[in-house]
């Protein structure tokens, strides 16, 4: 089974105590993080951080800004900031392999520029905050990445900066994540055949744009892609009844099951799923 856990679902900036974009997708064999917006590292730190990979869909702050905070949490967790992991004593923790971070081209340069503002002063063999804990790799749309029993395939979105959505599958389930994008035929094609679509609904009921979707757009996407479950997310500050409004608007164009990451933070797909 494939489990989707929402760590943050706010767009643009955190609101009402919710972190920005961040989702855990896990199976019995793998655990990956999709995006790492402000507040996501805090949510992850509630228990020991165990990740097999991180995927960043695009280089907007609400999707990637907490990479530095995540690195710092990992440094502390693994004793790197204190030098504990490298003291050489028999009872000391051994260094752990760096977590692969699949990031858009140019992402490494941005992270390095941020790190340069905060020089490392602790006794450790790395000269950057992410050194030893995160390993950056450029993703390529259409080029699948295998992580345990998960297959993650990025596909191009339509946003204000280069961005991808992701199709994530294991041996029995297929989840499509739109990332930030407007609705277009290529998005429908990428999501076709998925068991569920995790879709942004940033605009709720406002007129559609090329770079973001409304809840109606999300419903149309799910209907045209032929999926059974639509999961609405990426909510921007709005009325108190934002969840009810988004669900009602999506139901105008989609006849299947609709959930939101606000009231359903953990969703399981596959045989035996509720």
C-alpha positions as a printed Julia matrix, in Angstrom:
274×3 Matrix{Float64}:
   0.0    0.0     0.0
   1.01   3.61   -0.59
   0.44   6.17    2.16
   0.25   9.93    1.63
   0.8   12.07    4.72
   0.41  15.84    4.53
   2.95  17.84    6.53
   1.93  21.17    5.03
  -0.73  22.32    2.56
  -0.54  26.13    2.56
   0.28  28.02   -0.6
   2.43  31.17   -0.73
   3.02  31.28    3.03
   1.93  29.46    6.19
  -1.5   30.38    7.53
  -3.71  29.27   10.43
  -0.88  27.2    11.86
  -0.4   25.12    8.71
   3.01  24.71    7.09
   3.6   25.26    3.4
   3.85  22.45    0.88
   5.25  19.15    2.09
   4.07  15.55    1.72
   5.43  12.2     2.84
   4.79   9.25    0.54
   5.68   5.89    2.0
   5.43   2.15    1.48
   6.84  -0.77    3.42
  10.14  -0.25    1.56
  10.54   3.5     0.98
   9.79   6.92    2.45
  10.14  10.08    0.37
   9.41  13.76    0.95
   7.71  15.79   -1.76
   8.59  19.5    -1.43
   9.91  21.2     1.68
   8.23  24.55    2.28
   8.38  26.66    5.47
   7.27  24.65    8.5
   7.84  21.24    6.93
  11.18  20.63    8.7
   9.49  21.35   12.03
   6.75  18.83   11.26
   9.34  16.22   10.28
  11.35  16.77   13.46
   8.56  15.48   15.72
  10.16  12.06   15.37
  13.56  10.85   14.11
  13.87  11.9    10.48
  14.1    8.88    8.17
  13.94   9.69    4.46
  15.13   7.8     1.39
  14.86  10.81   -0.93
  13.46  14.31   -1.32
  11.82  15.69   -4.48
  11.43  19.44   -5.06
   8.9   20.33   -7.76
  10.02  23.92   -8.31
  12.07  26.74   -6.87
   9.47  28.89   -5.14
  10.01  29.5    -1.43
   6.79  27.8    -0.33
   8.08  24.56   -1.87
  11.78  24.52   -1.0
  12.73  27.11    1.65
  12.98  24.61    4.52
  15.76  22.57    2.91
  18.26  24.46    5.07
  16.2   23.83    8.21
  15.9   20.15    7.26
  19.67  19.93    6.86
  20.21  21.49   10.28
  17.79  19.03   11.88
  19.67  16.15   10.25
  23.03  17.54   11.39
  21.85  17.7    14.99
  20.11  14.32   14.8
  23.27  12.65   13.47
  25.74  14.47   15.69
  27.41  16.3    12.83
  27.13  19.78   14.31
  28.89  18.66   17.51
  31.38  16.35   15.84
  29.94  13.42   17.84
  29.53  11.27   14.76
  33.19  11.71   13.85
  34.84  11.48   17.26
  36.0    7.95   16.57
  34.93   6.42   19.86
  33.51   2.94   19.9
  30.19   4.18   21.26
  29.83   7.04   18.81
  27.27   7.08   16.0
  28.57   6.39   12.51
  27.97   8.92    9.74
  24.82   8.22    7.73
  24.59   8.42    3.93
  23.42  11.79    2.6
  19.79  11.89    1.5
  19.37  12.46   -2.28
  17.49  15.69   -3.04
  16.12  15.77   -6.59
  15.85  19.45   -7.42
  15.27  21.59  -10.53
  18.37  22.65  -12.49
  19.78  25.74  -10.79
  18.52  24.65   -7.38
  21.94  23.72   -6.07
  23.25  27.2    -6.82
  20.4   28.79   -4.88
  20.99  26.54   -1.86
  24.73  27.25   -1.99
  24.05  31.0    -2.09
  21.86  30.76    1.02
  24.44  28.61    2.81
  27.15  31.16    2.06
  25.29  33.66    4.25
  25.63  31.32    7.23
  29.19  29.96    7.44
  29.66  26.69    9.29
  31.43  27.32   12.58
  31.03  23.97   14.3
  33.77  21.3    14.31
  32.7   19.05   11.45
  34.32  17.89    8.2
  31.8   19.74    6.0
  32.04  23.36    4.9
  28.33  23.87    4.21
  25.11  23.42    6.16
  23.84  20.67    3.85
  27.22  18.94    3.59
  27.12  15.3     4.62
  23.34  15.18    5.01
  21.83  16.25    1.65
  23.07  15.33   -1.82
  21.61  17.47   -4.61
  20.73  15.94   -7.97
  19.07  17.68  -10.93
  15.83  16.1   -12.07
  14.81  15.79  -15.72
  11.11  15.76  -16.75
  10.2   12.33  -18.06
  13.18  10.6   -16.42
  11.96   8.26  -13.69
  13.74   7.83  -10.36
  13.49   4.55   -8.43
  13.47   4.68   -4.62
  12.93   1.26   -3.09
   9.64   0.02   -4.49
   8.58   3.54   -5.49
   8.86   4.9    -9.02
   8.81   8.71   -9.22
   8.41  10.26  -12.66
   8.46  14.05  -13.06
   6.4   15.59  -15.84
   6.42  19.25  -16.96
   3.87  21.62  -15.48
   2.89  25.12  -16.56
   3.94  27.65  -13.95
   5.76  30.97  -13.58
   9.09  29.12  -13.19
  10.19  25.71  -14.48
   8.11  23.2   -12.53
   7.1   19.58  -12.58
   4.33  17.42  -11.29
   5.05  13.87  -10.16
   3.57  10.46  -10.84
   4.42   8.21   -7.9
   3.69   4.5    -8.05
   4.43   1.27   -6.26
   3.49  -2.26   -7.26
  -0.24  -1.65   -6.88
  -1.04   2.07   -6.64
  -0.48   5.22   -8.67
  -0.65   8.76   -7.27
  -0.35  11.87   -9.43
   0.67  15.2    -7.87
   0.08  18.3    -9.97
   2.55  20.59   -8.22
   1.82  24.24   -9.06
   0.43  24.5   -12.57
  -2.4   25.7   -14.72
  -4.76  23.21  -16.32
  -3.71  22.05  -19.79
  -4.01  18.93  -21.94
  -0.55  17.64  -21.01
  -1.47  17.66  -17.34
  -4.57  15.56  -18.02
  -2.47  13.08  -20.0
   0.11  12.81  -17.21
  -2.56  12.12  -14.58
  -4.59   9.69  -16.67
  -4.91   6.25  -15.14
  -3.87   7.28  -11.64
  -5.77   5.96   -8.64
  -5.78   9.46   -7.14
  -4.75  13.0    -8.03
  -3.3   15.33   -5.39
  -4.17  18.68   -6.93
  -3.52  22.26   -6.03
  -6.64  24.4    -5.65
  -4.92  27.7    -4.97
  -7.53  29.88   -6.63
 -10.51  28.1    -4.99
 -13.33  29.71   -7.0
 -11.47  32.56   -8.68
 -11.01  32.69  -12.47
  -8.48  30.24  -13.85
  -4.92  31.29  -14.62
  -2.18  29.74  -16.7
   0.01  29.15  -13.64
  -2.48  27.98  -10.98
  -5.72  26.02  -10.76
  -9.06  26.68   -9.12
 -11.02  23.95   -7.36
 -13.22  23.7   -10.46
 -10.09  23.17  -12.57
  -8.98  20.42  -10.21
 -12.34  18.73  -10.6
 -12.17  18.99  -14.37
  -8.66  17.54  -14.32
  -9.75  14.54  -12.26
 -12.84  13.95  -14.42
 -10.92  14.14  -17.69
  -8.09  11.98  -16.34
 -10.57   9.31  -15.24
  -9.36   8.98  -11.65
 -11.53   7.82   -8.77
 -10.19  10.09   -6.02
  -9.4   13.81   -6.04
  -7.4   15.24   -3.13
  -7.46  19.05   -2.91
  -4.52  20.95   -1.43
  -2.31  24.09   -1.61
  -4.76  26.46    0.03
  -4.03  30.17    0.16
  -5.43  32.37    2.97
  -9.15  32.71    2.5
 -12.54  32.32    4.18
 -13.04  30.03    7.17
 -15.13  27.67    5.03
 -12.36  27.25    2.45
 -12.54  23.44    2.61
 -16.3   23.27    2.09
 -16.16  25.8    -0.74
 -13.3   24.03   -2.5
 -15.03  20.65   -2.24
 -18.34  22.02   -3.54
 -16.67  23.76   -6.47
 -14.68  20.67   -7.44
 -17.88  18.6    -7.31
 -19.33  20.81  -10.06
 -16.92  19.22  -12.54
 -15.98  15.89  -10.9
 -18.32  13.03  -10.08
 -15.9   10.92   -8.04
 -14.75  10.98   -4.42
 -13.26  14.24   -3.1
 -11.04  14.7    -0.05
  -8.88  17.57    1.15
  -5.55  17.54    2.94
  -7.13  19.73    5.63
  -9.43  17.07    7.05
  -7.67  13.99    5.63
  -3.96  14.46    6.42
  -3.25  10.73    6.01
  -4.61   8.84    2.99
  -3.83   5.24    2.0
  -4.06   3.86   -1.51
  -3.98   0.22   -2.59
  -5.48  -3.1    -1.6
  -7.1   -2.96    1.81
  -7.16   0.84    1.88
 -10.25   2.41    3.46
